[in-house]
Amino acid sequence: MTVDRGTRPARRPVPTTRAHEDDLTPAGVDGGHGARPVPEATVARLAVYLRVLTTLLGEGRGTVSSEELAAAAGVNSAKLRKDLSHIGSSGVRGVGYDVSRLTAEVEATLGLTRPHAVALVGVGNLGHALAGYGGFAQRGFPVAALFDVDPALVGTTVDGVEVEHADSIPRVCAERGVTIGVVATPAPAAQQVCDHLVAAGVRSILNFAPTVLVVPAGVEVRKVDLAVEMQVLSFHVARRHGTVPAAGPAATPRQTPREAVSR
Ligand SMILES: NC(=O)c1ccc[n+]([C@@H]2O[C@H](COP(=O)([O-])OP(=O)(O)OC[C@H]3O[C@@H](n4cnc5c(N)ncnc54)[C@H](O)[C@@H]3O)[C@@H](O)[C@H]2O)c1
């Protein structure tokens, strides 16, 4: 759709030097019931359980067994029960989980009891598609602001939201109570955009640009990289075909993978 118009920014000093990406994030968020923090991997699965629960609620279901919920979420039921124990939810033997109550508990843990206004920066190919996807608003993440620097885009609308110049990020984000910023600019612009969002009080950033963002303590960054996901899939494909060497010093060309593991 559009390309970066040569607005490569000078790197500004940032408040701290902490490179904060999700894979470096120390595990855990407060479970909200005075228990131990909820591990990061569990948080990710809770979001999947919530998607299934929302569907069940829509179907008017009152209860669901751990086996059914686990199967629909693609995990085993022992893991599901352990995940839910982190948030203090336990099912009733022979009955299962109350769908409505479990939904509320998961939503409370994920901080979804109120909507989160989202600002998206970079309304190019990817940003335009994200901005036009109605599913975010349905799940509590309304797109409240769109920003770009391309004069051809500023002033246009996507799904009723006007694209504003990136210069207005601080003012607009503060006015609209933006809590989540999405960075969909080319990599060279991403840090400056991130800095503007942080300066506007945004504490959660979803980064699509292929670069590591440096943020102050207290700001969460999650990086989405579909190519990385495909590389992981590629690894599994290669392993199935036996073209990946067994890892680690114990593995020698003469060992089968099973031998290497069992040592
Ligand atoms: N994570 C993933 O899986 C994934 C997938 C596709 C693309 N991407 C990345 O997403 C980004 C966007 O890709 P695209 O194909 O939409 O590119 P694009 O060129 O179509 O769009 C980028 C937009 O950002 C705008 N922009 C540039 N500098 C800006 C600034 N300082 N402030 C605000 N807006 C600015 C441009 O005007 C343009 O509209 C790229 O970094 C790309 O590598 C990531």
The ligand as an ORCA input file, in Angstrom:
! r2SCAN-3c Opt
* xyz 0 1
  N       5.505     -9.208     12.718
  C       5.084     -9.713     11.581
  O       4.754    -10.873     11.486
  C       5.027     -8.782     10.414
  C       4.343     -9.111      9.254
  C       4.301     -8.165      8.238
  C       4.966     -6.953      8.391
  N       5.650     -6.708      9.534
  C       6.323     -5.443      9.785
  O       5.307     -4.479     10.001
  C       5.775     -3.204      9.570
  C       4.790     -2.634      8.576
  O       4.774     -3.433      7.407
  P       3.877     -2.975      6.180
  O       3.993     -4.007      5.141
  O       2.531     -2.581      6.654
  O       4.678     -1.650      5.707
  P       4.093     -0.393      4.931
  O       5.267      0.272      4.336
  O       2.966     -0.797      4.046
  O       3.467      0.519      6.096
  C       4.255      1.207      7.031
  C       3.515      2.476      7.407
  O       4.227      3.124      8.460
  C       4.198      4.512      8.197
  N       5.278      5.183      8.914
  C       6.593      5.274      8.588
  N       7.253      5.992      9.518
  C       6.352      6.347     10.449
  C       6.409      7.105     11.646
  N       7.560      7.620     12.097
  N       5.271      7.309     12.344
  C       4.093      6.785     11.924
  N       3.965      6.064     10.797
  C       5.087      5.841     10.051
  C       4.324      4.610      6.673
  O       3.890      5.870      6.190
  C       3.414      3.470      6.258
  O       2.072      3.890      6.088
  C       7.174     -3.428      9.009
  O       8.101     -3.156     10.023
  C       7.173     -4.905      8.667
  O       8.479     -5.446      8.674
  C       5.687     -7.590     10.534
*
